[in-house]
Amino acid sequence: MIETIISNNCAGAAIMHDLGMEFKTPTVNLQILPEQFPRFCKYLEHYITADLMPCTDLSETHADYLKTMFGGIPSLPLGLIDDILIVFQHYDSFEQAKQKWNERRIRVDYKNIGYIFHARGIEYKASAEQFLALDISNKLCLTQNFGIRGSIAFEGEGFSNYHGKLLITQVYDFRGWVTKH
């Protein structure tokens, strides 16, 4: 059974919440840039155990990634783990985000991990293909408004919004995925 879900965005946390799972992952309430998520997964233990630092000076590459994703540089807490930029869109400060990251990273169950990559547009097709090519088990790639071999493709927004709650479990049988592994 999957105990830890590593996800590039809030999809993983929404699934864990809907299934009543404990947050045994630091990837809650954040965005890991789609271009960087395959590398994050490939070297997961390194990135989970490395220090999370505040990002005070964006590289040109990271700035370009943010502009693609958000249409500009968001005024949100940003963190760096080595070369991986993390956007903490549901936290008030970097300090709050770091405290939750550190609290949850020690809960990761490395023997029972599932990986979810949510690619929200065709501009992330290459990243989705890199993710699907990784030699890791228990991975799902959700593609929105496009499909590639091995992904779960859906159209439109993909999430129903009910009183502010993401209902991603309507897109796929995540309970079956979590329990079969």
C-alpha positions in Angstrom: 0.0 0.0 0.0 1.3 3.5 -0.8 1.9 5.5 2.3 3.7 8.5 0.8 2.7 10.4 -2.3 5.2 12.7 -3.9 3.5 15.2 -6.2 4.6 18.3 -8.1 1.5 20.3 -6.9 -1.6 20.2 -4.7 -3.0 17.2 -6.5 -1.2 14.8 -4.2 -2.3 16.5 -1.0 -5.9 16.6 -2.3 -5.8 12.9 -3.0 -4.3 12.1 0.4 -6.9 14.3 2.1 -9.8 12.8 0.2 -8.6 9.3 1.1 -8.0 10.1 4.8 -4.2 9.5 4.5 -1.7 11.1 6.8 0.6 13.6 5.1 3.8 11.5 5.0 5.3 13.8 2.4 6.7 17.3 2.4 5.1 17.9 -1.1 1.9 19.5 0.4 0.6 22.9 -0.5 3.3 23.7 -3.0 4.5 23.6 -6.6 7.6 21.9 -7.8 8.2 23.3 -11.2 7.2 20.7 -13.9 10.5 21.1 -15.7 12.3 20.1 -12.4 9.9 17.4 -11.0 11.4 14.5 -12.9 14.9 15.2 -11.5 13.4 15.7 -8.0 11.8 12.2 -8.3 14.9 10.6 -9.7 17.1 11.8 -6.8 14.3 11.9 -4.2 16.3 10.9 -1.1 18.9 13.5 -1.9 16.4 16.3 -2.2 14.3 15.2 0.8 17.3 15.1 3.1 19.1 18.3 1.7 18.5 21.7 3.3 15.7 23.8 2.1 16.9 27.4 1.8 15.0 30.6 1.0 15.3 31.7 -2.6 16.2 35.3 -2.5 17.8 35.6 -6.0 16.1 33.8 -8.9 18.2 32.4 -11.7 17.2 33.4 -15.2 16.0 29.8 -15.8 13.9 29.7 -12.7 12.4 33.1 -13.6 11.5 31.9 -17.0 9.9 28.7 -15.6 7.8 30.9 -13.2 6.7 33.2 -16.0 5.5 30.2 -18.0 3.6 28.7 -15.0 2.2 31.9 -13.3 2.4 34.5 -16.1 5.0 36.4 -14.1 7.0 36.1 -10.9 4.5 35.4 -8.1 4.8 37.2 -4.7 4.8 33.8 -2.9 7.4 32.2 -0.6 10.1 30.5 -2.7 12.6 27.9 -1.6 15.5 26.1 -3.1 16.9 22.7 -2.5 20.1 22.7 -4.4 18.9 23.4 -7.9 15.2 22.7 -7.4 12.9 25.7 -6.9 9.8 25.2 -4.8 6.8 27.6 -4.8 4.9 27.6 -1.5 1.6 29.0 -2.7 -0.4 28.1 0.4 2.0 29.4 3.0 2.2 32.9 4.5 6.0 32.8 4.8 9.1 30.8 3.9 9.6 30.1 7.6 6.2 28.6 7.9 6.7 26.5 4.8 10.1 25.3 5.9 8.7 24.2 9.3 6.0 22.1 7.6 8.5 20.7 5.1 10.9 19.6 7.8 8.0 18.2 9.9 6.7 16.1 7.0 10.0 15.0 5.3 10.9 12.8 8.3 7.6 10.9 7.7 8.4 9.8 4.2 8.0 6.0 3.8 10.6 5.3 1.1 9.4 1.7 0.7 5.8 2.6 -0.1 6.0 5.7 -2.3 3.7 6.7 -5.2 4.6 9.6 -7.5 2.0 11.9 -9.2 3.0 14.4 -11.9 0.2 16.8 -13.0 1.1 18.4 -16.3 -1.4 21.3 -16.7 -0.7 22.0 -20.3 0.9 20.9 -23.5 3.9 23.2 -22.7 4.9 20.5 -20.1 4.7 17.5 -22.5 8.5 17.0 -22.6 8.6 17.1 -18.7 5.7 14.6 -18.6 7.6 12.3 -21.0 10.7 12.6 -18.9 8.7 11.7 -15.8 7.1 8.6 -17.5 10.6 7.5 -18.6 11.9 7.4 -15.0 12.8 4.0 -13.6 10.6 4.4 -10.6 7.6 2.3 -9.5 4.1 3.5 -8.7 4.0 6.6 -10.9 1.0 8.3 -12.4 1.1 11.2 -14.9 -2.0 13.3 -15.2 -2.1 15.3 -18.3 -4.6 18.1 -18.7 -6.0 19.0 -22.2 -3.5 16.7 -23.9 -2.5 13.1 -23.8 0.7 11.1 -24.2 1.2 7.3 -24.0 1.1 6.2 -20.4 -0.7 9.2 -19.0 -4.2 9.7 -17.6 -5.5 12.5 -19.8 -8.5 14.7 -18.9 -10.1 17.7 -20.4 -11.1 21.0 -19.0 -10.1 22.1 -15.5 -10.0 18.5 -14.4 -10.8 19.4 -10.8 -14.3 20.1 -9.5 -14.4 22.9 -7.0 -16.7 22.3 -4.1 -16.5 24.9 -1.3 -12.8 25.5 -2.2 -12.0 21.8 -2.0 -10.2 20.1 -5.0 -12.1 16.9 -5.9 -9.5 15.3 -7.9 -10.6 11.8 -6.9 -13.4 12.1 -9.5 -10.7 12.0 -12.2 -9.3 8.5 -11.5 -9.6 5.7 -9.0 -6.8 6.8 -6.7 -8.1 4.6 -3.8 -7.5 1.6 -6.0 -4.0 2.9 -7.0 -3.0 3.5 -3.4 -4.2 0.2 -2.1 -3.0 -2.1 -4.9 0.7 -1.2 -4.3 
